[in-house]
Amino acid sequence: MKLITLTQPRFELQTLSACCAPEDRILLRQDAVYLCLQADLTLPVPVLALASDVNWRQITPLAQVELIDDARWVALSAQAKQNLLWN
């Protein structure tokens, strides 16, 4: 499993999709959590968002995004065979 972290809301969907396998996860952090406001957000693997970043920005996720806490983020990072930061 790869944990692919997005920190910015701009990304190339086609390029990102090509890097994903079914068991991978995408984590939205920092300003990338604004993607949670897009009802039509379609990514090839399950999408997670860091709850503290969502709460700090006072947004309510509209997309199918699972909010996780810091402990779950650390656990996923340790479990992942690769951790990729996508800027």
PDB file of N, CA, C and O in Angstrom:
ATOM      1  N   MET A   1       0.848  -1.181   0.000  1.00  0.00           N
ATOM      2  CA  MET A   1       0.000   0.000   0.000  1.00  0.00           C
ATOM      3  C   MET A   1       0.888   1.238   0.000  1.00  0.00           C
ATOM      4  O   MET A   1       1.837   1.345   0.777  1.00  0.00           O
ATOM      5  N   LYS A   2       0.556   2.170  -0.894  1.00  0.00           N
ATOM      6  CA  LYS A   2       1.207   3.474  -0.904  1.00  0.00           C
ATOM      7  C   LYS A   2       0.267   4.468  -0.229  1.00  0.00           C
ATOM      8  O   LYS A   2      -0.944   4.432  -0.443  1.00  0.00           O
ATOM      9  N   LEU A   3       0.826   5.344   0.578  1.00  0.00           N
ATOM     10  CA  LEU A   3       0.077   6.459   1.127  1.00  0.00           C
ATOM     11  C   LEU A   3       0.536   7.693   0.369  1.00  0.00           C
ATOM     12  O   LEU A   3       1.675   8.138   0.512  1.00  0.00           O
ATOM     13  N   ILE A   4      -0.366   8.240  -0.442  1.00  0.00           N
ATOM     14  CA  ILE A   4      -0.052   9.395  -1.286  1.00  0.00           C
ATOM     15  C   ILE A   4      -0.678  10.620  -0.636  1.00  0.00           C
ATOM     16  O   ILE A   4      -1.899  10.711  -0.507  1.00  0.00           O
ATOM     17  N   THR A   5       0.163  11.555  -0.229  1.00  0.00           N
ATOM     18  CA  THR A   5      -0.302  12.741   0.487  1.00  0.00           C
ATOM     19  C   THR A   5      -0.331  13.941  -0.446  1.00  0.00           C
ATOM     20  O   THR A   5       0.669  14.285  -1.077  1.00  0.00           O
ATOM     21  N   LEU A   6      -1.492  14.566  -0.520  1.00  0.00           N
ATOM     22  CA  LEU A   6      -1.642  15.814  -1.270  1.00  0.00           C
ATOM     23  C   LEU A   6      -1.660  16.969  -0.270  1.00  0.00           C
ATOM     24  O   LEU A   6      -2.359  16.905   0.742  1.00  0.00           O
ATOM     25  N   THR A   7      -0.896  18.020  -0.551  1.00  0.00           N
ATOM     26  CA  THR A   7      -0.892  19.186   0.332  1.00  0.00           C
ATOM     27  C   THR A   7      -1.447  20.433  -0.345  1.00  0.00           C
ATOM     28  O   THR A   7      -1.665  21.451   0.311  1.00  0.00           O
ATOM     29  N   GLN A   8      -1.674  20.359  -1.634  1.00  0.00           N
ATOM     30  CA  GLN A   8      -2.227  21.472  -2.407  1.00  0.00           C
ATOM     31  C   GLN A   8      -3.477  20.995  -3.141  1.00  0.00           C
ATOM     32  O   GLN A   8      -3.547  19.833  -3.540  1.00  0.00           O
ATOM     33  N   PRO A   9      -4.466  21.872  -3.327  1.00  0.00           N
ATOM     34  CA  PRO A   9      -5.701  21.439  -3.993  1.00  0.00           C
ATOM     35  C   PRO A   9      -5.581  21.273  -5.509  1.00  0.00           C
ATOM     36  O   PRO A   9      -6.523  20.810  -6.153  1.00  0.00           O
ATOM     37  N   ARG A  10      -4.451  21.639  -6.079  1.00  0.00           N
ATOM     38  CA  ARG A  10      -4.272  21.492  -7.525  1.00  0.00           C
ATOM     39  C   ARG A  10      -3.437  20.241  -7.809  1.00  0.00           C
ATOM     40  O   ARG A  10      -2.366  20.052  -7.232  1.00  0.00           O
ATOM     41  N   PHE A  11      -3.938  19.401  -8.695  1.00  0.00           N
ATOM     42  CA  PHE A  11      -3.189  18.207  -9.067  1.00  0.00           C
ATOM     43  C   PHE A  11      -3.682  17.738 -10.425  1.00  0.00           C
ATOM     44  O   PHE A  11      -4.778  18.091 -10.860  1.00  0.00           O
ATOM     45  N   GLU A  12      -2.866  16.946 -11.080  1.00  0.00           N
ATOM     46  CA  GLU A  12      -3.188  16.368 -12.383  1.00  0.00           C
ATOM     47  C   GLU A  12      -3.806  15.004 -12.138  1.00  0.00           C
ATOM     48  O   GLU A  12      -3.093  14.058 -11.803  1.00  0.00           O
ATOM     49  N   LEU A  13      -5.125  14.883 -12.299  1.00  0.00           N
ATOM     50  CA  LEU A  13      -5.844  13.648 -11.984  1.00  0.00           C
ATOM     51  C   LEU A  13      -5.313  12.460 -12.777  1.00  0.00           C
ATOM     52  O   LEU A  13      -5.149  11.371 -12.227  1.00  0.00           O
ATOM     53  N   GLN A  14      -5.047  12.657 -14.039  1.00  0.00           N
ATOM     54  CA  GLN A  14      -4.594  11.551 -14.882  1.00  0.00           C
ATOM     55  C   GLN A  14      -3.238  11.014 -14.411  1.00  0.00           C
ATOM     56  O   GLN A  14      -3.029   9.801 -14.366  1.00  0.00           O
ATOM     57  N   THR A  15      -2.334  11.908 -14.066  1.00  0.00           N
ATOM     58  CA  THR A  15      -1.010  11.497 -13.591  1.00  0.00           C
ATOM     59  C   THR A  15      -1.113  10.807 -12.235  1.00  0.00           C
ATOM     60  O   THR A  15      -0.483   9.776 -12.004  1.00  0.00           O
ATOM     61  N   LEU A  16      -1.911  11.384 -11.345  1.00  0.00           N
ATOM     62  CA  LEU A  16      -2.091  10.786 -10.021  1.00  0.00           C
ATOM     63  C   LEU A  16      -2.730   9.407 -10.135  1.00  0.00           C
ATOM     64  O   LEU A  16      -2.308   8.469  -9.459  1.00  0.00           O
ATOM     65  N   SER A  17      -3.731   9.283 -10.974  1.00  0.00           N
ATOM     66  CA  SER A  17      -4.420   8.001 -11.157  1.00  0.00           C
ATOM     67  C   SER A  17      -3.471   6.921 -11.664  1.00  0.00           C
ATOM     68  O   SER A  17      -3.585   5.758 -11.275  1.00  0.00           O
ATOM     69  N   ALA A  18      -2.547   7.299 -12.522  1.00  0.00           N
ATOM     70  CA  ALA A  18      -1.598   6.341 -13.082  1.00  0.00           C
ATOM     71  C   ALA A  18      -0.657   5.785 -12.016  1.00  0.00           C
ATOM     72  O   ALA A  18      -0.101   4.699 -12.185  1.00  0.00           O
ATOM     73  N   CYS A  19      -0.476   6.521 -10.921  1.00  0.00           N
ATOM     74  CA  CYS A  19       0.420   6.087  -9.840  1.00  0.00           C
ATOM     75  C   CYS A  19      -0.277   5.225  -8.802  1.00  0.00           C
ATOM     76  O   CYS A  19       0.380   4.653  -7.932  1.00  0.00           O
ATOM     77  N   CYS A  20      -1.597   5.124  -8.881  1.00  0.00           N
ATOM     78  CA  CYS A  20      -2.374   4.456  -7.832  1.00  0.00           C
ATOM     79  C   CYS A  20      -2.689   3.007  -8.164  1.00  0.00           C
ATOM     80  O   CYS A  20      -3.009   2.664  -9.302  1.00  0.00           O
ATOM     81  N   ALA A  21      -2.590   2.165  -7.143  1.00  0.00           N
ATOM     82  CA  ALA A  21      -3.051   0.777  -7.204  1.00  0.00           C
ATOM     83  C   ALA A  21      -4.281   0.680  -6.303  1.00  0.00           C
ATOM     84  O   ALA A  21      -4.468   1.535  -5.438  1.00  0.00           O
ATOM     85  N   PRO A  22      -5.115  -0.331  -6.481  1.00  0.00           N
ATOM     86  CA  PRO A  22      -6.361  -0.424  -5.705  1.00  0.00           C
ATOM     87  C   PRO A  22      -6.173  -0.386  -4.188  1.00  0.00           C
ATOM     88  O   PRO A  22      -7.059   0.084  -3.473  1.00  0.00           O
ATOM     89  N   GLU A  23      -5.041  -0.869  -3.688  1.00  0.00           N
ATOM     90  CA  GLU A  23      -4.839  -0.901  -2.238  1.00  0.00           C
ATOM     91  C   GLU A  23      -4.275   0.408  -1.670  1.00  0.00           C
ATOM     92  O   GLU A  23      -4.120   0.533  -0.455  1.00  0.00           O
ATOM     93  N   ASP A  24      -3.969   1.374  -2.526  1.00  0.00           N
ATOM     94  CA  ASP A  24      -3.388   2.644  -2.084  1.00  0.00           C
ATOM     95  C   ASP A  24      -4.430   3.550  -1.435  1.00  0.00           C
ATOM     96  O   ASP A  24      -5.634   3.321  -1.551  1.00  0.00           O
ATOM     97  N   ARG A  25      -3.943   4.576  -0.755  1.00  0.00           N
ATOM     98  CA  ARG A  25      -4.800   5.583  -0.122  1.00  0.00           C
ATOM     99  C   ARG A  25      -4.247   6.953  -0.450  1.00  0.00           C
ATOM    100  O   ARG A  25      -3.036   7.134  -0.575  1.00  0.00           O
ATOM    101  N   ILE A  26      -5.148   7.921  -0.588  1.00  0.00           N
ATOM    102  CA  ILE A  26      -4.763   9.319  -0.774  1.00  0.00           C
ATOM    103  C   ILE A  26      -5.153  10.071   0.484  1.00  0.00           C
ATOM    104  O   ILE A  26      -6.290   9.982   0.946  1.00  0.00           O
ATOM    105  N   LEU A  27      -4.202  10.813   1.036  1.00  0.00           N
ATOM    106  CA  LEU A  27      -4.433  11.606   2.233  1.00  0.00           C
ATOM    107  C   LEU A  27      -4.378  13.082   1.871  1.00  0.00           C
ATOM    108  O   LEU A  27      -3.392  13.553   1.304  1.00  0.00           O
ATOM    109  N   LEU A  28      -5.434  13.805   2.199  1.00  0.00           N
ATOM    110  CA  LEU A  28      -5.484  15.255   1.990  1.00  0.00           C
ATOM    111  C   LEU A  28      -5.023  15.941   3.269  1.00  0.00           C
ATOM    112  O   LEU A  28      -5.549  15.679   4.350  1.00  0.00           O
ATOM    113  N   ARG A  29      -4.036  16.822   3.135  1.00  0.00           N
ATOM    114  CA  ARG A  29      -3.510  17.594   4.264  1.00  0.00           C
ATOM    115  C   ARG A  29      -3.356  19.039   3.841  1.00  0.00           C
ATOM    116  O   ARG A  29      -3.374  19.360   2.652  1.00  0.00           O
ATOM    117  N   GLN A  30      -3.205  19.900   4.819  1.00  0.00           N
ATOM    118  CA  GLN A  30      -2.986  21.317   4.600  1.00  0.00           C
ATOM    119  C   GLN A  30      -4.067  21.864   3.668  1.00  0.00           C
ATOM    120  O   GLN A  30      -5.244  21.565   3.870  1.00  0.00           O
ATOM    121  N   ASP A  31      -3.710  22.649   2.661  1.00  0.00           N
ATOM    122  CA  ASP A  31      -4.726  23.257   1.795  1.00  0.00           C
ATOM    123  C   ASP A  31      -5.435  22.250   0.888  1.00  0.00           C
ATOM    124  O   ASP A  31      -6.485  22.569   0.331  1.00  0.00           O
ATOM    125  N   ALA A  32      -4.896  21.065   0.732  1.00  0.00           N
ATOM    126  CA  ALA A  32      -5.567  20.043  -0.090  1.00  0.00           C
ATOM    127  C   ALA A  32      -6.907  19.631   0.507  1.00  0.00           C
ATOM    128  O   ALA A  32      -7.742  19.078  -0.208  1.00  0.00           O
ATOM    129  N   VAL A  33      -7.142  19.884   1.805  1.00  0.00           N
ATOM    130  CA  VAL A  33      -8.433  19.514   2.396  1.00  0.00           C
ATOM    131  C   VAL A  33      -9.586  20.302   1.780  1.00  0.00           C
ATOM    132  O   VAL A  33     -10.743  19.903   1.918  1.00  0.00           O
ATOM    133  N   TYR A  34      -9.296  21.406   1.110  1.00  0.00           N
ATOM    134  CA  TYR A  34     -10.363  22.144   0.412  1.00  0.00           C
ATOM    135  C   TYR A  34     -11.002  21.301  -0.688  1.00  0.00           C
ATOM    136  O   TYR A  34     -12.118  21.588  -1.122  1.00  0.00           O
ATOM    137  N   LEU A  35     -10.302  20.265  -1.138  1.00  0.00           N
ATOM    138  CA  LEU A  35     -10.890  19.338  -2.113  1.00  0.00           C
ATOM    139  C   LEU A  35     -12.100  18.620  -1.525  1.00  0.00           C
ATOM    140  O   LEU A  35     -12.945  18.127  -2.272  1.00  0.00           O
ATOM    141  N   CYS A  36     -12.195  18.556  -0.202  1.00  0.00           N
ATOM    142  CA  CYS A  36     -13.345  17.934   0.460  1.00  0.00           C
ATOM    143  C   CYS A  36     -14.647  18.668   0.154  1.00  0.00           C
ATOM    144  O   CYS A  36     -15.729  18.111   0.339  1.00  0.00           O
ATOM    145  N   LEU A  37     -14.554  19.893  -0.306  1.00  0.00           N
ATOM    146  CA  LEU A  37     -15.748  20.685  -0.621  1.00  0.00           C
ATOM    147  C   LEU A  37     -16.308  20.355  -2.000  1.00  0.00           C
ATOM    148  O   LEU A  37     -17.405  20.801  -2.338  1.00  0.00           O
ATOM    149  N   GLN A  38     -15.588  19.593  -2.791  1.00  0.00           N
ATOM    150  CA  GLN A  38     -16.027  19.253  -4.142  1.00  0.00           C
ATOM    151  C   GLN A  38     -16.890  17.998  -4.105  1.00  0.00           C
ATOM    152  O   GLN A  38     -16.395  16.894  -3.878  1.00  0.00           O
ATOM    153  N   ALA A  39     -18.164  18.181  -4.328  1.00  0.00           N
ATOM    154  CA  ALA A  39     -19.090  17.046  -4.314  1.00  0.00           C
ATOM    155  C   ALA A  39     -18.769  16.041  -5.417  1.00  0.00           C
ATOM    156  O   ALA A  39     -19.091  14.860  -5.292  1.00  0.00           O
ATOM    157  N   ASP A  40     -18.142  16.496  -6.484  1.00  0.00           N
ATOM    158  CA  ASP A  40     -17.831  15.614  -7.613  1.00  0.00           C
ATOM    159  C   ASP A  40     -16.392  15.096  -7.579  1.00  0.00           C
ATOM    160  O   ASP A  40     -15.872  14.641  -8.598  1.00  0.00           O
ATOM    161  N   LEU A  41     -15.747  15.166  -6.411  1.00  0.00           N
ATOM    162  CA  LEU A  41     -14.376  14.680  -6.292  1.00  0.00           C
ATOM    163  C   LEU A  41     -14.342  13.186  -6.604  1.00  0.00           C
ATOM    164  O   LEU A  41     -14.981  12.385  -5.922  1.00  0.00           O
ATOM    165  N   THR A  42     -13.595  12.822  -7.635  1.00  0.00           N
ATOM    166  CA  THR A  42     -13.485  11.426  -8.045  1.00  0.00           C
ATOM    167  C   THR A  42     -12.013  11.068  -8.138  1.00  0.00           C
ATOM    168  O   THR A  42     -11.290  11.553  -9.008  1.00  0.00           O
ATOM    169  N   LEU A  43     -11.589  10.217  -7.232  1.00  0.00           N
ATOM    170  CA  LEU A  43     -10.217   9.751  -7.238  1.00  0.00           C
ATOM    171  C   LEU A  43     -10.236   8.227  -7.306  1.00  0.00           C
ATOM    172  O   LEU A  43     -11.212   7.605  -6.887  1.00  0.00           O
ATOM    173  N   PRO A  44      -9.173   7.620  -7.827  1.00  0.00           N
ATOM    174  CA  PRO A  44      -9.192   6.180  -8.099  1.00  0.00           C
ATOM    175  C   PRO A  44      -9.094   5.271  -6.868  1.00  0.00           C
ATOM    176  O   PRO A  44      -9.287   4.061  -6.983  1.00  0.00           O
ATOM    177  N   VAL A  45      -8.800   5.830  -5.707  1.00  0.00           N
ATOM    178  CA  VAL A  45      -8.645   5.038  -4.474  1.00  0.00           C
ATOM    179  C   VAL A  45      -9.334   5.776  -3.332  1.00  0.00           C
ATOM    180  O   VAL A  45      -9.701   6.941  -3.488  1.00  0.00           O
ATOM    181  N   PRO A  46      -9.517   5.120  -2.185  1.00  0.00           N
ATOM    182  CA  PRO A  46     -10.145   5.806  -1.054  1.00  0.00           C
ATOM    183  C   PRO A  46      -9.374   7.070  -0.648  1.00  0.00           C
ATOM    184  O   PRO A  46      -8.144   7.109  -0.671  1.00  0.00           O
ATOM    185  N   VAL A  47     -10.143   8.094  -0.278  1.00  0.00           N
ATOM    186  CA  VAL A  47      -9.565   9.389   0.084  1.00  0.00           C
ATOM    187  C   VAL A  47      -9.787   9.633   1.570  1.00  0.00           C
ATOM    188  O   VAL A  47     -10.889   9.471   2.093  1.00  0.00           O
ATOM    189  N   LEU A  48      -8.708  10.026   2.229  1.00  0.00           N
ATOM    190  CA  LEU A  48      -8.726  10.356   3.641  1.00  0.00           C
ATOM    191  C   LEU A  48      -8.334  11.822   3.781  1.00  0.00           C
ATOM    192  O   LEU A  48      -7.663  12.373   2.908  1.00  0.00           O
ATOM    193  N   ALA A  49      -8.747  12.451   4.869  1.00  0.00           N
ATOM    194  CA  ALA A  49      -8.333  13.831   5.151  1.00  0.00           C
ATOM    195  C   ALA A  49      -7.975  13.931   6.620  1.00  0.00           C
ATOM    196  O   ALA A  49      -8.615  13.317   7.474  1.00  0.00           O
ATOM    197  N   LEU A  50      -6.959  14.703   6.899  1.00  0.00           N
ATOM    198  CA  LEU A  50      -6.542  14.898   8.282  1.00  0.00           C
ATOM    199  C   LEU A  50      -7.560  15.799   8.975  1.00  0.00           C
ATOM    200  O   LEU A  50      -7.747  16.955   8.593  1.00  0.00           O
ATOM    201  N   ALA A  51      -8.210  15.258   9.991  1.00  0.00           N
ATOM    202  CA  ALA A  51      -9.303  15.965  10.671  1.00  0.00           C
ATOM    203  C   ALA A  51      -8.854  17.307  11.233  1.00  0.00           C
ATOM    204  O   ALA A  51      -9.612  18.275  11.183  1.00  0.00           O
ATOM    205  N   SER A  52      -7.644  17.386  11.763  1.00  0.00           N
ATOM    206  CA  SER A  52      -7.181  18.649  12.337  1.00  0.00           C
ATOM    207  C   SER A  52      -7.084  19.746  11.277  1.00  0.00           C
ATOM    208  O   SER A  52      -7.382  20.905  11.562  1.00  0.00           O
ATOM    209  N   ASP A  53      -6.669  19.392  10.054  1.00  0.00           N
ATOM    210  CA  ASP A  53      -6.606  20.391   8.975  1.00  0.00           C
ATOM    211  C   ASP A  53      -8.007  20.821   8.542  1.00  0.00           C
ATOM    212  O   ASP A  53      -8.241  21.998   8.269  1.00  0.00           O
ATOM    213  N   VAL A  54      -8.932  19.871   8.479  1.00  0.00           N
ATOM    214  CA  VAL A  54     -10.316  20.182   8.119  1.00  0.00           C
ATOM    215  C   VAL A  54     -10.942  21.091   9.178  1.00  0.00           C
ATOM    216  O   VAL A  54     -11.582  22.090   8.852  1.00  0.00           O
ATOM    217  N   ASN A  55     -10.752  20.734  10.439  1.00  0.00           N
ATOM    218  CA  ASN A  55     -11.326  21.524  11.526  1.00  0.00           C
ATOM    219  C   ASN A  55     -10.712  22.908  11.617  1.00  0.00           C
ATOM    220  O   ASN A  55     -11.424  23.883  11.859  1.00  0.00           O
ATOM    221  N   TRP A  56      -9.407  23.013  11.428  1.00  0.00           N
ATOM    222  CA  TRP A  56      -8.720  24.294  11.501  1.00  0.00           C
ATOM    223  C   TRP A  56      -9.244  25.248  10.426  1.00  0.00           C
ATOM    224  O   TRP A  56      -9.338  26.454  10.656  1.00  0.00           O
ATOM    225  N   ARG A  57      -9.583  24.714   9.263  1.00  0.00           N
ATOM    226  CA  ARG A  57     -10.101  25.543   8.170  1.00  0.00           C
ATOM    227  C   ARG A  57     -11.616  25.717   8.244  1.00  0.00           C
ATOM    228  O   ARG A  57     -12.201  26.416   7.417  1.00  0.00           O
ATOM    229  N   GLN A  58     -12.242  25.094   9.214  1.00  0.00           N
ATOM    230  CA  GLN A  58     -13.679  25.210   9.470  1.00  0.00           C
ATOM    231  C   GLN A  58     -14.506  24.873   8.231  1.00  0.00           C
ATOM    232  O   GLN A  58     -15.412  25.612   7.845  1.00  0.00           O
ATOM    233  N   ILE A  59     -14.171  23.739   7.621  1.00  0.00           N
ATOM    234  CA  ILE A  59     -14.941  23.290   6.462  1.00  0.00           C
ATOM    235  C   ILE A  59     -15.659  21.988   6.807  1.00  0.00           C
ATOM    236  O   ILE A  59     -15.245  21.242   7.695  1.00  0.00           O
ATOM    237  N   THR A  60     -16.728  21.741   6.094  1.00  0.00           N
ATOM    238  CA  THR A  60     -17.483  20.506   6.245  1.00  0.00           C
ATOM    239  C   THR A  60     -17.332  19.711   4.956  1.00  0.00           C
ATOM    240  O   THR A  60     -17.787  20.151   3.901  1.00  0.00           O
ATOM    241  N   PRO A  61     -16.699  18.546   5.030  1.00  0.00           N
ATOM    242  CA  PRO A  61     -16.480  17.760   3.811  1.00  0.00           C
ATOM    243  C   PRO A  61     -17.798  17.372   3.147  1.00  0.00           C
ATOM    244  O   PRO A  61     -18.723  16.905   3.813  1.00  0.00           O
ATOM    245  N   LEU A  62     -17.877  17.566   1.847  1.00  0.00           N
ATOM    246  CA  LEU A  62     -19.046  17.181   1.067  1.00  0.00           C
ATOM    247  C   LEU A  62     -18.798  15.897   0.281  1.00  0.00           C
ATOM    248  O   LEU A  62     -19.727  15.153  -0.034  1.00  0.00           O
ATOM    249  N   ALA A  63     -17.551  15.660  -0.022  1.00  0.00           N
ATOM    250  CA  ALA A  63     -17.212  14.472  -0.813  1.00  0.00           C
ATOM    251  C   ALA A  63     -17.106  13.255   0.098  1.00  0.00           C
ATOM    252  O   ALA A  63     -17.153  13.372   1.322  1.00  0.00           O
ATOM    253  N   GLN A  64     -16.965  12.094  -0.515  1.00  0.00           N
ATOM    254  CA  GLN A  64     -16.800  10.844   0.229  1.00  0.00           C
ATOM    255  C   GLN A  64     -15.361  10.764   0.745  1.00  0.00           C
ATOM    256  O   GLN A  64     -14.511  10.085   0.169  1.00  0.00           O
ATOM    257  N   VAL A  65     -15.120  11.466   1.832  1.00  0.00           N
ATOM    258  CA  VAL A  65     -13.779  11.548   2.407  1.00  0.00           C
ATOM    259  C   VAL A  65     -13.854  11.093   3.858  1.00  0.00           C
ATOM    260  O   VAL A  65     -14.706  11.553   4.618  1.00  0.00           O
ATOM    261  N   GLU A  66     -12.963  10.195   4.235  1.00  0.00           N
ATOM    262  CA  GLU A  66     -12.897   9.727   5.624  1.00  0.00           C
ATOM    263  C   GLU A  66     -11.932  10.614   6.403  1.00  0.00           C
ATOM    264  O   GLU A  66     -10.768  10.750   6.028  1.00  0.00           O
ATOM    265  N   LEU A  67     -12.418  11.214   7.484  1.00  0.00           N
ATOM    266  CA  LEU A  67     -11.560  12.032   8.332  1.00  0.00           C
ATOM    267  C   LEU A  67     -10.787  11.123   9.283  1.00  0.00           C
ATOM    268  O   LEU A  67     -11.348  10.210   9.889  1.00  0.00           O
ATOM    269  N   ILE A  68      -9.491  11.391   9.402  1.00  0.00           N
ATOM    270  CA  ILE A  68      -8.656  10.598  10.308  1.00  0.00           C
ATOM    271  C   ILE A  68      -7.909  11.531  11.260  1.00  0.00           C
ATOM    272  O   ILE A  68      -7.675  12.700  10.955  1.00  0.00           O
ATOM    273  N   ASP A  69      -7.543  10.986  12.415  1.00  0.00           N
ATOM    274  CA  ASP A  69      -6.777  11.778  13.377  1.00  0.00           C
ATOM    275  C   ASP A  69      -5.283  11.520  13.186  1.00  0.00           C
ATOM    276  O   ASP A  69      -4.880  10.716  12.346  1.00  0.00           O
ATOM    277  N   ASP A  70      -4.470  12.220  13.982  1.00  0.00           N
ATOM    278  CA  ASP A  70      -3.019  12.100  13.837  1.00  0.00           C
ATOM    279  C   ASP A  70      -2.528  10.685  14.112  1.00  0.00           C
ATOM    280  O   ASP A  70      -1.609  10.207  13.446  1.00  0.00           O
ATOM    281  N   ALA A  71      -3.132  10.012  15.088  1.00  0.00           N
ATOM    282  CA  ALA A  71      -2.703   8.650  15.419  1.00  0.00           C
ATOM    283  C   ALA A  71      -2.930   7.705  14.242  1.00  0.00           C
ATOM    284  O   ALA A  71      -2.084   6.856  13.962  1.00  0.00           O
ATOM    285  N   ARG A  72      -4.054   7.842  13.556  1.00  0.00           N
ATOM    286  CA  ARG A  72      -4.338   6.996  12.381  1.00  0.00           C
ATOM    287  C   ARG A  72      -3.383   7.328  11.245  1.00  0.00           C
ATOM    288  O   ARG A  72      -2.958   6.435  10.512  1.00  0.00           O
ATOM    289  N   TRP A  73      -3.038   8.607  11.091  1.00  0.00           N
ATOM    290  CA  TRP A  73      -2.085   9.031  10.065  1.00  0.00           C
ATOM    291  C   TRP A  73      -0.726   8.364  10.306  1.00  0.00           C
ATOM    292  O   TRP A  73      -0.108   7.845   9.376  1.00  0.00           O
ATOM    293  N   VAL A  74      -0.272   8.384  11.552  1.00  0.00           N
ATOM    294  CA  VAL A  74       1.005   7.755  11.891  1.00  0.00           C
ATOM    295  C   VAL A  74       0.937   6.253  11.617  1.00  0.00           C
ATOM    296  O   VAL A  74       1.877   5.681  11.066  1.00  0.00           O
ATOM    297  N   ALA A  75      -0.168   5.613  11.999  1.00  0.00           N
ATOM    298  CA  ALA A  75      -0.321   4.180  11.770  1.00  0.00           C
ATOM    299  C   ALA A  75      -0.312   3.852  10.279  1.00  0.00           C
ATOM    300  O   ALA A  75       0.331   2.888   9.863  1.00  0.00           O
ATOM    301  N   LEU A  76      -1.013   4.637   9.475  1.00  0.00           N
ATOM    302  CA  LEU A  76      -1.024   4.406   8.025  1.00  0.00           C
ATOM    303  C   LEU A  76       0.360   4.620   7.422  1.00  0.00           C
ATOM    304  O   LEU A  76       0.780   3.875   6.537  1.00  0.00           O
ATOM    305  N   SER A  77       1.064   5.637   7.903  1.00  0.00           N
ATOM    306  CA  SER A  77       2.419   5.909   7.411  1.00  0.00           C
ATOM    307  C   SER A  77       3.349   4.741   7.716  1.00  0.00           C
ATOM    308  O   SER A  77       4.174   4.362   6.885  1.00  0.00           O
ATOM    309  N   ALA A  78       3.213   4.175   8.907  1.00  0.00           N
ATOM    310  CA  ALA A  78       4.055   3.039   9.294  1.00  0.00           C
ATOM    311  C   ALA A  78       3.688   1.788   8.499  1.00  0.00           C
ATOM    312  O   ALA A  78       4.560   0.983   8.172  1.00  0.00           O
ATOM    313  N   GLN A  79       2.407   1.623   8.188  1.00  0.00           N
ATOM    314  CA  GLN A  79       1.923   0.453   7.461  1.00  0.00           C
ATOM    315  C   GLN A  79       2.284   0.510   5.979  1.00  0.00           C
ATOM    316  O   GLN A  79       2.483  -0.529   5.350  1.00  0.00           O
ATOM    317  N   ALA A  80       2.368   1.706   5.423  1.00  0.00           N
ATOM    318  CA  ALA A  80       2.593   1.873   3.988  1.00  0.00           C
ATOM    319  C   ALA A  80       3.989   1.417   3.581  1.00  0.00           C
ATOM    320  O   ALA A  80       4.966   1.634   4.298  1.00  0.00           O
ATOM    321  N   LYS A  81       4.058   0.785   2.421  1.00  0.00           N
ATOM    322  CA  LYS A  81       5.354   0.391   1.870  1.00  0.00           C
ATOM    323  C   LYS A  81       6.056   1.602   1.272  1.00  0.00           C
ATOM    324  O   LYS A  81       7.285   1.660   1.217  1.00  0.00           O
ATOM    325  N   GLN A  82       5.252   2.572   0.822  1.00  0.00           N
ATOM    326  CA  GLN A  82       5.786   3.819   0.282  1.00  0.00           C
ATOM    327  C   GLN A  82       4.923   4.972   0.780  1.00  0.00           C
ATOM    328  O   GLN A  82       3.698   4.863   0.851  1.00  0.00           O
ATOM    329  N   ASN A  83       5.579   6.075   1.124  1.00  0.00           N
ATOM    330  CA  ASN A  83       4.897   7.317   1.459  1.00  0.00           C
ATOM    331  C   ASN A  83       5.322   8.352   0.435  1.00  0.00           C
ATOM    332  O   ASN A  83       6.500   8.697   0.340  1.00  0.00           O
ATOM    333  N   LEU A  84       4.354   8.849  -0.334  1.00  0.00           N
ATOM    334  CA  LEU A  84       4.658   9.825  -1.385  1.00  0.00           C
ATOM    335  C   LEU A  84       4.010  11.151  -1.053  1.00  0.00           C
ATOM    336  O   LEU A  84       2.840  11.201  -0.676  1.00  0.00           O
ATOM    337  N   LEU A  85       4.770  12.226  -1.193  1.00  0.00           N
ATOM    338  CA  LEU A  85       4.242  13.570  -1.017  1.00  0.00           C
ATOM    339  C   LEU A  85       4.023  14.159  -2.398  1.00  0.00           C
ATOM    340  O   LEU A  85       4.971  14.339  -3.161  1.00  0.00           O
ATOM    341  N   TRP A  86       2.763  14.460  -2.720  1.00  0.00           N
ATOM    342  CA  TRP A  86       2.389  14.953  -4.037  1.00  0.00           C
ATOM    343  C   TRP A  86       2.121  16.443  -3.928  1.00  0.00           C
ATOM    344  O   TRP A  86       1.141  16.854  -3.306  1.00  0.00           O
ATOM    345  N   ASN A  87       2.982  17.255  -4.527  1.00  0.00           N
ATOM    346  CA  ASN A  87       2.795  18.716  -4.464  1.00  0.00           C
ATOM    347  C   ASN A  87       2.373  19.270  -5.788  1.00  0.00           C
ATOM    348  O   ASN A  87       2.172  20.477  -5.917  1.00  0.00           O
TER     349      ASN A  87
END
